[in-house]
């Protein structure tokens, strides 16, 4: 194991690791809100999106046991609902995104 570590420990790896650490430290020290944002993104990605994926998988497995005509009804309704949900998310993002960013900017100054 020590030999493998010594083989890995060359100037290229040392420079790469030190630059990455510097960038991370500079990024965190220059803007602490990024820590919170990264944690939020991780939580949303991990739990919310995994939950949505699991619900879709359960729905598709449920549809496999149903007659084909049920799938012909459920899938278009689902696509229609998801499209409208995405449009609403976009509208709220456009409407309130600037307001939210202004509020965060005032708190950081």
Secondary structure as GFF3:
##gff-version 3
##sequence-region A 1 109
A	DSSP	alpha_helix	2	8	.	.	.	ID=ss1
A	DSSP	alpha_helix	11	30	.	.	.	ID=ss2
A	DSSP	alpha_helix	33	43	.	.	.	ID=ss3
A	DSSP	pi_helix	44	48	.	.	.	ID=ss4
A	DSSP	alpha_helix	49	64	.	.	.	ID=ss5
A	DSSP	alpha_helix	68	108	.	.	.	ID=ss6
###
